[in-house]
Amino acid sequence: MLVVGVLDTGVLVLAATAMAVLTMRASERLGRATDQISEEQRIAEVIHGGITRQLMQTTAALSPLGGDAGGQAERDAFLASGRTVHMGIRRFLFRDLSTDQRIELERMREEHQLFEVAAVQAMEMLRQGIEVEGGNTLEAMTLHADRFLEAVDRFVDMREREFDAFRTRQAETFRRLYRAAGAVALLVLLSSVALAWRLHRRVSRPLDELARAAERMGSGDLAARVPPGRDEEFARLSGGFNRMAENLEAATRSLERRNEELEEALAKVQTTQAELIQLEKLGAIGRMTAGFAHEINNPLTSVVGYSQLLADRLGSGPPPTPGEIGADFLEPILHEATRARHLVRNLLEISRRPAGAATPVDLGKALEVVTTLRAYAFQQAGLGLAVEAPDDLYVMAEPQMLQGMLLNLINNGMDAMAPEGGGRLTIRAGADERSVHVMIEDEGPGLPNTDRIFEPFFTTKAPGQGTGLGLAMVHRFAHAFGGSVRAENVPEGGARFTVTLPRAERPATGGERGAAIEAEPSSDARPATARAPRIRPPTGTGPGDAAGIGEAAPAGPNCRGPFPAAADEPGRAATAFRPLRVLVVDDEPHVRHLQQRILGSIAAEVRLAESVPAARAILEGEAVDLVVSDVRMPGESGLDLYRWIEANAAELAVRFLFVSGDISDPVLVEMARREPHRFIHKPFRIQDYLARIRSMADGG
Amino acid sequence: MASLYCGVANTPSGPPLAARRPVRDRTSGRRRGARVLLAPLAFPLLLACTTEPSAVVAVAGGRVFLEGARLAFDDVIGDPELGRVDSLFLEETTNFSTPAVENAGRLVAVQGMVAVVGHANSVASLAAAPIYQAHEVVQIAPTSTAPTYSEAGPYSFRMVPSDERQGPFLVRAVVEAFPDGARVALVYVNDDYGRGLREAFLAALPEGGYPVVLELPFAEGEPHPETVEAGTAALLSADPQIVVWLARQGLLGRFLPAIRASLEDVQVYGGDALSQHPADLAPGSPWHGVRYADFFDPVASEALRAFGARHRAEFGSAPTTSAILTYDAVLLALAGIRQGARTGPELRAWLASLGRERPPWQGVTGPVSFDERGDLQRGYVMRTVGGDPPS
């Protein structure tokens, strides 16, 4: 189609160009002819003038009235005029003449030469006095003059006829050119109309159909197709478009299938991710379990122990007064039971699956839940945990997810500081108009790579110490709440995590599940739960612990009397001469005092120590018969004390009883397997406890 | 094997040049048709010869022209380097221009026409020259000396120098013969040849000492007896010491007896046209002692003498200057064709390059090269009818 159009246009352009060239050439020919005519007119005038002069000169020279008839001067003038005529004729010689014209020109030249010869000879004859009148010479002169003039006339006529013919041809040429120009113009007009119609039919229409199909396809109708074009170019174009549409349709269908598969995969991934997150949270909780078991066994030990003591007391001897029951038995039981419930509730709270929707959450309560859960672990690890957060600070979050975030960050800080055995984790919270910022800063070695720390499965911990999903979960939750989390190393050492969350208004009603966390009464043993402002000193030795180093705890009402060699039951009278000297080592005051009371029932002389160093100090100052020690304590553990005694007082090592809420240390596990009599687990029955004491006192 | 083919046609309305028959076979050496070529013709005859035609070289002129041309083509028959060349001989029996114009029109219409050697004299050559120019056919005029021929155009060459050289040459001869001055009578033919030579002679003649006591023009052709009588009377009346004859030899033959009878001491000097003077003069012929300018001495070189002998053997007479110049002109054109110039423009370029890009071509008359106007770059020699008198 385009080729046809181009050819049409090319033909028209060629025709117009040919017309222009022909016109130009015709004009040039006409111009040259005009120049030729002008020049030949000048030549003819020269010839005419020359021959006229020669005739006049001849007439004058031959006239009887002539002054110097046949003189040299007249002859020279005659020949000069003849030269003019001759040169004029020769100027015609090199012009574009026909053969006839050239022959006529030669005749003209010859006749002129013959005329000249006859004239000069006549002049010479006249000069010599020879009669020329009526002679051959004069006759020849007249004859050749006539012939010359006739030849000139014929030549001029021939030239004029030629110029007339040329003019006629040129006029005819111009008429043809005009007609041709009109025809070309008409042709151009018709061709333009035809081309426009053809362009419309073969270009505009197919293009319009193509555009409509493209629009339909653009609007999603992938079934849109273009009818095949008539011309090869548009047939190829429409074919290409249709193939493209078919390919696009197939690709779209394939893409939709892939999309569906991806959506399914995404749903699975999301489910798996949620499971992973939950698993991670449960894993974190699981990693807390060992400490938690020990922590909860302590109050259970107190509850069980004091309950049994109360029962024994109520079953033997004078009944205690209500004041004694309340102060000596119920108060420790209630305290420890409440403490255990608090721990369990917090554990349940944090283990709960998230509800999904973000609501205003009391940041302080969330912090309290997680710090309460981790306070004992920090204490056991010898680490400090401090929270600096104003009241009534609400953030938009899902409570369980928020607690999970905080728990992971606190665990992360503790894991970073634990290998060094010291340091403090400080949690600070602040807010501006729109956001709440929570900074968790530890004093550990810092982060090796702050850029990748939030990547899933990126961990610096030893294998088995973590999944690598904790901080990734923090990052995801923070962004899910419309916030962010940033990790950095502080110049003084350690790492700082800054969680920024959208600030929320305090809810009008207690609809927030986090607000349902029951505020537990503060415990003198758990200052970390103090509120408003919760500026907590590092956990460590409890300020309420009355037992100091070398403290000789009062034996209590049943602690007097001789040490029985074998006491079958609490309160049974001892038969030994001297009381059994027992060193009780435990960081839990209630458990320490419970043991003191139990041992008092067999009239043992009890020394209490709240830590291993305190125990060593007692042992270095006085002799004891038996050492009863907790396993997990802040700082050095019961195993450390046992090893010290093995090294420094080997005879006492056989009378070393471990009292433990849980045993996670492999050495102790192995020891418990080989020497189970050395261990009694919290919570224990008093008779079991005393049986072990007796067994130990008897040398194992 | 190359063969030469010829054909005969009457002009102007004879049969086309297609009827040809071999006139000479290189292998057998037999020659046929040559006598036909040289037979006196009462009407224009067109004779064509060819060697499997492609390029065509024509010769147009008088009988002596065709003699020289015949010998030239004989030289190249069977030349393997020449290629296929047609030859076309056209005899012109008059010195008038009209037949030359008509013949030129015919010749340029022949396909493959490269060059025409002709025509018979200056008038004819000059009249035909524009036709050759228009058709880009090279014209080599053997004897045309008219100065106007130099203006004919780039395709016009001639084997002789212009009368612009001959006029001063004659003047020098006159002055040498009459160093103290002399009365000069000038007789000329009133055509391009005579007029041009007259002007060149008068222009070179010294201002004083050589008065022109008579200038007498004549027309070409046989003069009327009255004219001869009047002319003779005028000549005798002028009493010149020198008669400078710038007309052809036929007219001089009419005047010489009277001149010798009445003007015993007068010397006759003439232009190159007198080289056609009658041969084999009887003792006491008035022609004896007539001096004329010629293009070369026919016996000056071994080559010329050998050519003369060959011509006499072939045609029974010594060659004229025109025959020798035509011989050279034909061989010159064929030499250009042999070197690859197979069209008119190519041959024109080749001829113009002689003496410039390539050395002059060596002909029997001597080295040939042309100036920018196509004139031969060579001088004249003075000759005397009947032999030069002892110095």
Interface residues (C-beta under 8 A of the other chain):
Chain A: R75 L79 R83 H86 R90 L93 F94 R95 D96 L97 T99 R102 I103 E106 R107 R109 E110 Q113 L114 E116 V117 V120 Q121 E124 M125 R127 Q128 I130 G135 N136 T137 A140
Chain B: F96 S97 T98 V101 E102 G105 L126 A127 P130 I131 Q133 A134 T148 E151 A152 G153 N190 D191 D192 R195 L214 E215 L216 P217 F218 A219 E220 H224 E226 T227 A230 G231 A233 A234 S237
